[in-house]
Amino acid sequence: MKKLFAEFFGTFWLVFGGCGSAIFAAGIPDLGIGFAGVSLAFGLTVVTMAYAVGHISGGHFNPAVSFGLWAGGRFSIKDLAPYILAQCIGAIAAAGVLYFIWTGKAENIIDATKAGAFATNGYGDFSPEKYSIESAFFAEFILTMFFIIIIMGATDKFANGKFAGLAIGLGLTLIHLISIPITNTSVNPARSLSQAVITQGEPLAQVWLFWLAPIAGAVFGGFIYRTLLEKKD
């Protein structure tokens, strides 16, 4: 049960900190943190929670990571469903809190017809720079694949585990720097679902891609590390 609470709180913090920075701080004229700041915020959420609760649950905070670690032989299939449920509940709870705070300003509304509304992910007209569904899928697939390779490499028993959280957090920062203009960056189905549930409309209709592409990429990344890169005893 402690593992599931760790996943709940870790995913809550990832969505609250990462999406919260995009919603509240990215677009302030002259003082906004912009793409780079949002990218760093997502990375910092992972770094902080990796060291805070990673030793309890493994610090997945992401259904795609759980699938990838299963494919890589690091995670039991019997724990997949409970972890994913805890992650999704944590993400949706964070999105709900963000929405409550957002509505505290009278003129704040969520326009579900615009790309990136309430930090949602999207493709086509709902991509920040209007990238196609094919571009969005391929970006999410490749970036999640490499994210899993980074995670498995940084947490390998032959690696320096003290710096694993930092490497993983910086990896997520880099991923966001690359792909915010393409999809507003998912690589995390729970993060995508949580914002789309609040926003509704087309962002919710498109959320399937942000489950399928990251999970497929993660499984491929786990398989690659396990078969081609992992050092055997």
Secondary structure by P-SEA (a helix, b strand, c coil): caaaaaaaaaaaaaaaaaaaaaacccccccccccaaaaaaaaaaaaaaaaaaccccccccccaaaaaaaaaaccccccaaaaaaaaaaaaaaaaaaaaaaaaacccccccccccccccccccccccccccccaaaaaaaaaaaaaaaaaaaaaaacccccccaaaaaaaaaaaaaaacccccccccccaaaaaaaaaaacccccccccccccaaaaaaaaaaaaaaccccccc
